[in-house]
Amino acid sequence: MYLIKKVSEISGVSVRALHHYDKIGLLSPQKQKNGYRYYSEEDMSFLQMILFYKYLGFTLKKIKELLKQEDGEILNNLRIQLDLMQKEKQKLLTLIDTLEKTIASQERRVTMSTKEKFNGFTYRDNQKYKQAAMDMYGKEVIEKAIEKEQELTDGFNEIFFAFSKNMSNGLKSISKKNIDLAEKLHKHLCKYSFDCKIDVFSSIGYGYVQNIEFKNNLDKFGDGTAQYVCDAIQQYVKEKED
């Protein structure tokens, strides 16, 4: 059992934040008659997961929903987190290597090629995708989408986690539940990104499979998720057009 001050020291989470988690029902420790809060080992495990989800950009409201899931679902989410963090680790290792070479180059101990100077930097790639999107949909539309990036990301995570859960449960990709999810995804795009026409949405669905980067990102939610989501989208589009 841990007092709140000790929990703060161990986790790095401020006492104020822990009080807030308790207030919103995210993490509520046992309270004794003396008024002290006592955190169990289980509470500490929940706090760890809260920090993982926060690192990945989830809101506290969404984290609260995720922590209510069954153990099997939480385990699947943790595996996805691990994969994402391993990808992030590799990026950091690449940047560390680039920085070390840069320092050595400045000290005139080694010579760096132009390509080596930019190893690990993803910003340039992001700008490339941003520019391509602007060319396709217009600068104003894309800049508005960037302002809503966090809401957009949270929504995508929620929807793709749901698709992954349905797939794990053996639900067919074209089931009513997945068609409803495809509709939710379509509306989410329209609300936070751009006015996504039904034929464009169909193309996006195929892009999830045909574009290797999109496919790899979606399959982080579980092998086969990209194809599963694509099939659900095409069924949704078909029913929408009928």
N, C-alpha and C positions, 0 to 999 in steps of 0.2 A: 504494500500500500504506500502511496506517495502523497505528500501534501502538495498543494498547488505551487508553492515556491520551488520545491524540488523538481516538479514536473517542468516548470519553466526553465530551470537550470539545465536539465537533461536534454530537453527538446529544442531549446532556443526560442520557444514561443512565449511571448510576453504574458504576464499574469493578466493584464487587461484583455488580451485576445482570448485567453482561456475563459475568463468571465463571460466574454461575449459569446463564445461557443456554447457555454452552459445556458445563457439567456435565450438563445435561439433554438435550443434543443439539439444542437449538433453533437455535443459531447458533454454529458451531464454526469459528474462523479457522485459518489455517495456523500451525503451530508450528515454529519453527526450532530448530536444535541449541543455540543460546544460551538457549533457554527462552522467548523473546519470542513473543507472539502477533501475527500480521500479518493485518489485515483488507483484503480486496480490495474493488474497487468493487461487485462482485456481493454481497459480504457486507453492504456498506453499504445496498444496495437492499433486501436481506432485512430488515435492521434497521429500515428505514423502514416496511416492511409490517407488521412486528411491532408497531411503535408505533401504526400505524393500527388494527390489529385490537384492541390493548389499549384504545385510546380508545373503541372501539365495545362494549367490555365482554366480549370473548372471553377465556377462560382460556388460560394458556400451553399447556396440553395440547391444546386445540382449535386454537390458532394453529399448533402444530407439525403437526397434521394438514392444515390449510389450505395451509401452505407446501409440502406434498408434492404438491399438485395440479398438473396440467399448466398451461402458460402461458395457454391460452385460458380455463381456469376461473379462474385468478388474475386475469386481466384483467376478467372478468365481475364478480368479487368487488370489485375496485377501483372499477369503475363504480358498483356499489351503494353502496360507501363514500362515493364522491364525492356521490352523490345525497343520502345521509343527512346528510353534512356541510354541503351547501348548504342543506338544510332547517334545520339547526342554526344556520348563519350568519344566515339570515333572522330566526330567533327572537332571536339576539343583537343584530342591528341594530335590531329593534323595541324590545327592552329598553333599548338605548342611547338611542334616540330618546325613550322614555318617561322615562328617568332625566334626560336633558338638560332636558326640559320640566318635570320635577318640581323640579329645581334652580332653573330660571328662575321657576317658580311660587312657590317659597319665598322667592326674592329679590324677589317682588312685581312681576316684569316681565311675566308673562303669567298668564292664567287657564286652568286645565285643567278640562275636563269630567270628570264621574265616570267615563265610559267610557274616556277617555284615560289616566286614572290606572292602569288595569289592563291596558293593551295589552302583550302579550308574555308575560304570566304564564300558564303552563300548569298550575300547581299546582292552581288552582281547578277546571280541567277534569278533572284526574286524580282529585280528590276526588269530583267528580260521578260519574265512572265507578265509583269505589270504592264509593260509597254505593249506586248502582244494583245493583252486584253483591252487596252485603251484603243488600239488600232481597230479592234473588232467592234467594241461597244460604245466607244466615245470616252473622252477624258473625264467629263463630269460624272458620268455613271460610275466609273471605276473608283474615282476619288471618294465618292459618297460611300461606296462599298468598303473602302479601306477604313473609313471612320467607324464603321460598324463591324470591324474585323473580329472583335472579341465575341460579340453576339453571334456572328456567323459561325465562328469556330466552335463555340459551345453547342450550337444547334446541330452542326454536323456530327460532333462527337456523340451527342445524345442519340441521333437517328442511326448512325452507323453501329453504335453499341447495340441498339435495339435489333437491327438487322442481324448482327452477329449472334445475339441471343436466340433469335428465331431459328437461325441456321443450326446452332448447336442443339436446339430442341427438336430438330428433325422436321421443321415446318417447311413446306414447299415454297419455293421462291415466289410463285404466282398465287399464293394463298391470299385470302381477303386481308389478313393482318398485314402482310407485306405490301399489298397494293395500297393500303391506307398509309403505310410508312412512306411509300414512294410519293403519294400525294402530299404528305407532310414535308418531304424533302423539296418537292416542286414549289410549294408555297413559301418555304423557308428561303429558297433562292430568290423568288420574286420579291419577298419582303426586304431581304438584307443585301441582295447583290444587284440584280437587274430584272427587268420585265422579261422573264424567261418564257418564250412561246413554247407550245407543246412540242413542235418539231425540233426545236433547239434542245429541249429537255431530253428528247429521245436520243439526240446526237451526243449529249453529255453522258447519257447512260452507256452508250457504246464506247465512248472515250474512256470510261472507267476501266474497260477491258483492253482496248486497243493501245492506249497510251501507257507505256511500261511504268512511268513514274506514278501516274494515277493508280494503276493496278497495284503496284508495290505498296503504296500508302494505304489503300483500302484493305489489302490483304494482311496488314498489321492487326486488323481487328479479328483476324482468323483466316486461315487459308481458304480461298474460294469466295471470300466476301465480295470481291469486285464483280465476278460473274453473277453471283446471287443477287446483288443490288441491281445490276444491269437487267437481268431477267424480270425482276419486279417492276422496274421502270418501264420496260417495253410493254408489259401486260397492262400497266396503268395507262400508258399512252394509247394503247389499242382500245381499251374500254372508254377512254375519254373521247376518242374520235368516232366511235360507233354511234 
